[in-house]
């Protein structure tokens, strides 16, 4: 096994005061699960660290306030073979509001897998299950990022599985931080095969659309001569995030040959004080995304790529995080999606039509000017939006089938033809552009 040199590089900011998002279980027991991939051996076999976080309030306790539960993990290959397995029993003292964090490592080689994790309450048989799809690729210079909730000095004799060098790294296995209490996010990663090199390193926090909201200055460090692996820890003050939602931690290094980056998604929420009680938007509010195809219409290119890379459970968390803190906007969006069904046809769903798409993205128009076929023009509609830039859209039924296509918009980036007025003339019926 490769020895790890730990360089503690975190800084607390008094002024500011690549991998999937963590998963949440289904079933009677809710727990968070996350993973990070490390190169423990310097060979093709990698170490997949698996982290779980469980609130003990959900579990049954005996007369001595002791809770007991079993965790079972299995890695299933594409061919259906179980390539790795682990199981352990946990016994701990129950206390109101207390949570427990566990960690283990499974050996893996590159490939596609399903990780199935089950927690069973031994007192009553209730279970929670996570199935997480994983694509394991060879680890290069940088490992994946482990999100952490706390760093604690470790005794040298400690055999705690959370130990990284001289620190105990307590993972944020549910991938979420609630402000203002959890305003510091820590993370750990490893750098391989750069012994004796001088590099620059930087950590930053970005929105899900790629906007940088905080970036540390590039810091020069020298990797110890002969070091096969070096562990790095850093911290970010999450109070720079003004809104709840999905964010990305990005860590980069510059070597003499290249610039390399790894990233990790996390959810930042906020406590909303109402009637002297804290109310937190819950990830468990929805069992499924109500309008998944419509939702893609309002995402940026970066957000769409991220959304498409997630499994179903992670997509649900993405959706919930997207609207966290603005439930009224989510309600408005879902009302638009439902109302857009009026533009569906037997051939196309509403979100695939031009009018349905515009309705979902921009909402109902303030005014509609509608003209039926009267010999002078093909049937068309002009939608007016008086707020903001006084924008408009023109849709024309050029085929005479009731399928209105967008031929003009005053909004930059939208489909708009310079000869749109000619296109709605009678000679254009059934014709091309």
N, C-alpha and C positions, 0 to 999 in steps of 0.2 A: 504493500500500500504506500502511496505517495505521502510523504510528510508535508504538513501544512505550516507555512510561516504566516502568522497573522499580523497584518498591518492595520492598526486602528486609525481610520482616516475621517471619523465623523466630526462635524462641527455644529455647535448649537447656534442658531441665528437669532440673536436677541432682537434685531431690527425687524426682521420679517415675522419676529415672534413666530420580450418576445415570446412571451409564452402566454397561455390562456389565463383567463380570469379564474379565481378559485371557484370550486363547485360547492353546492349546498345539497344535502340529502333530501330524499323523499321518504315518506312513511311516517311512522309514529314518533320517531326520534329525529330531531333536526341537528345536524352538525355540519361544520365547514371542513372542506378538504382541499389541500393544495399540494403541489409537487415542485421539485426542482432537480435538475440533472447535473451531476458532477462526475468528473473523471478521477475516480479513486485510485485506479491501478495503472494508468498509463497505457492500457490495452484497449481492445475493442469493447470489453465488458465495462459498462458504466454503472454508476450508483444512482438510482432513482430514490431521492429522499421524499418521503410521504409524511405529510403533517395533517393532524386532525384536531379540531377544537370543538368541544362539547360543553353546553351549559348543563350543569348537574340538576337544575330545577326540574328537568324533564324525567329524571330517573327515580325509581322507587328506592326507599331507604329502609333499613331494618331498624329495630328498636334502639340500636346504638348509633343511629344516624350514619351508617356505612352504606355506600352505594357500590354495586358490583356490576360490571359490564364487560362483554367480550368484543374484541375487534378482530375481524377476519378480512384479509386482503388476498386478492388473486389477480395475477397478470395473465390475460388471455390473448393469445396471438391471433392473427387473421385467420389461421386455419382451425382455430378453436381449441388449441392446446394450452394447458396451464403451464406457463413458463416459469413462474415464481409464485410462492405462497408464504403467508405468514399469519400467525394468530397469537394473540395474547389476552390475558385477563387483567383488568384494572380494578383495584379496590381502593377507595378513598373516602374521606370524611365529607359528608354532605353539609353544605352551608348555603343559606339563601344568596342567590346571585353569583355563586362561585362557578367558574368554568375550569376545565382541565384541558391540557394540551399534550398530545402524544406524538411521537415521531419514530419512524423506522426507515430502513434502507432495503431496497430490493435490487438485485443484480439484473441488468438488462443489456441487450445488444441492440443496435439500430434495427428499426422496424416499426410496424403499426400494431398497437395494442389497445385493449380495453382493460382499464383498472377498475375492479369491482371491490368496493369496501363496504362491509356490513358491520354495524354496531348493534349488539343485542343486550337488552337489559335482562340480566340473569334473574332478577326478582320477579318479573312478570312476563318475560318473553317478547316484549315489544321491540321492534326493530326500525332502523333507518338504513337506507342504502344509497350509495353514490356509484354511478357508472361513469367513468371519465375516459374519453377517447384520447389516446396519446400517440403522437408521432415522435419516435426517438431517433434523433440524428446524431452523428458523431460530434463530440464536443471539440471545439477548436481551441483558441487561445482563452476564450471566456466561457465560464460556466453559465448556467441560468441563474436568475436572481431569486433568492429566498426573501420574501417579505417578513419583517419581524415587528413584534409589538414592544419588545424590551430586550436590553442587553445587560447581563449581570456578570460580574467577575466570577470566574470558575476556580475552585480549588484545584491544584495541580493533580491531586489524586482522584479527581472526579471521573466517574465512568458514565455520567449522564449522557444519553444519546443526543441531547441538545448542545453539547459542548462543541465549540469551534475554537481551537487554540486555547487562549486564556479567557474566553468568554462563553457564557451560556446564551445562546441565541433563541429566544422564545418566538416561534413563528406566528404570524398572523394568518392562521389557516383558513379563515373565512374571507380573506382578501378585502376586509372592510375596516374603515376607521370612522368613528363618530366624533365629530367636533362638538364642543370645545375640549372635551375630556381627553380624547386620543389624538392630540394635535401633532405628535411626533411619530413619524414612520421611519423605521430602521430597515436596512436591507443588507444582505450578505451575498457575496459571490466570490469566485476564485479565478485567478489568472494562472495560466499554465505555460511552462516552457519558455519563460522570458528571463531566466536567471542572469544577472549581471547587466540587464538592460535598463536604460533610463526612459521613462514613458511619461506622458501627460494623462491625467484622469479627470473626469468631470461627471457629476450627477445632476440631473435636472428633472423637473416635473412638467408634464404636458397635459393639455386637455385631450379628450378622445379624438378630436379633429386635428391634433398635431400642433396646436398653439402652445408655445413655451410660456409658462407663467412664472417659473423660477429656474435659474441655472447657476450653479456654483462657478466660480472662476476655474480655469484649467489649472490643476495642481501638479507640479513635477514630483515624481517619486523614482527611486532606484530600487529595482528588484534585487534582493541579495544574491550574490554570486552562488551558482550551483543549486538555487532553489527550483525544484520542479513545479511547485505549486505555491501560490501566495493567496491567503484569504484577505479580502477587503470588506470593511463595514463602513457604512455611511448613514447619515440621517437627513431627513427633510422635514421642515416645519410645514405642515399641511394647512396652516391658517392663511396661506397665500391663495388657497382655493376659495373663491367667493361663492360658488354655487355647489350644491350637492350634485353627484353624478360620477361618471366613469372618468378616470385619469390614468396616466401612464408614467411610471418611473423609467427613465432612460439613463443608462450608465455607458460611458464611452471612454476609450483609451486611444491615444495616438502613439504609435511606435515609429521606428525609423522607416518601416516599410508600408504601414497601413493605418487606417482609422477604423476601429471596430466598435460596435455598439450592441448591447443587449437591452431588452425592455421587459417590463412586467406591468400588467394592468391591476388597478385597485379601485375600490369604490370609496368615495368620501361622502359621508352623510352628515347631517346636522340635527341636533336636538331642537325641536320647536316647542317653546314653552307655551302651554295653553291651560288656563284654569289651574295654575300652580302644579301642573304635571308635565313631565317630559313625554312628548310624543315623537316617535321616530318612524319615518316611512319604512315599511316592512317589505323585505324581499319576498316574503311568503304571501303577499296580497293576491297574486295571480298564480293560477295553475298552468296557464298557457298564454301566449301572446295573442290578443284578440284579432288583430289585423296584420299578420306578419309581412305580407306582400306590400301593403300600403305603407308600413313602417319604413321599408327600404327607400321609399320615395323621398323622405325628408332627411336622410342621412347624407353626410359629405362622402366624398370618394374614400377618404381614409377610414371613416367610420364604417362604410359599407364593406371594405376589405376585412376589417376586424370582425364585423358581425358575421360575415360569410365563413370565417375561419373557426367559429365557435361551435360547440355541440349544442343540443337543444336546451340543456340545463343552463349553460353559460349564456345563451341568447336570451333566455328569460331574465337572468340577472342583469344583462346589458340593458334590456328594455326597461326594467324597473329602475335601474340606476339612471337611465337617460331622463326619466321624469321625476326623479327623487327631489323633493322640495318644491315641485311645481305641479301638484296633482290636478289643479284646475286646467293647466295646459294639456295634460294627458287626456282629461275628460273632453276637452274641446277637440283634440285630435281624433279621438275615437268617435265622437259625434260626426265629424267631417267624413270619416271613413264610412260610417253607416249611411250617411246621407248621399254619398257619392254613388251608391248602388243604383240610383235612378239613371245613370249613364251607361249601365251595363247593357249588353246585347246577347243574343244567343251565340254569337261567335267570340265575344271578348268580355273578360271580367272588367268591372268598372275601373280598376286601377290601371288597366292596360289602355284604356281610351284616353284621348287627349283631354277631354273635358273632366273626366274623373280624376286624372292625375293633377290637373291644375286645381281642382276643387280641394283635394287632399292637402296639397302643398300651401296654397294661398288662402284657402277658405272660401266661403260663399261670396260671390261678387256683390258689390253694393247696388249695382244696377245691371240689367241685361237688356240689350236691344236685339230683338229677334225678328228676322224677315223670312217668311215662307217663300217658296218658289212662285214668282209672279211674272216670269218672262224676262224681267230686267236683270235679275241676279239669281244665282243658285241660292238655296236656303243657307242662311248663315246666322251666327250669333256674335254679338260683341259684348264682352264682359268688361265692366268698369270697376276699378278699385280706386276709391277716392282718397284713401289714406296714403300717407307717405309720398310717393312720386306720381300720384294720379295715373296709375298704370292701367293697361287694357290688353285684352286678348281677342283675337278674331278666330272663330271656328267656322268652317264651311263644309256643307254636305255635298261635296263635288261629285260623288258617285250616285247620288240620289237614293241611297240605301238607308239613310238615317245615321250613317257613321260620320260624325263631324270631326274633321281633322284641323289641327291648329295651323293657321297660315300666317299669323302675325302676332307679335307681342312687343310691347314697349320695354320689356325687361331684358337687360343684357344677358346673353347666354341662353335665352329661350329660342325655340324655333321661330323664325320670322323671315318671310320672303319679301324682297323689295317690290315684287310685282303682285303682291297679294290682292290688290284691287282688281287686276286683270284675271286673277285666278277664280274670283267669284262671279265673273261675267258669264252669261249663258253659254258661250262657246266652250267654256272650260268643263262643262258637265261630262263626267266620264273620262276626261282627258288627263294629261300629265302636267308636270310643273311648267 
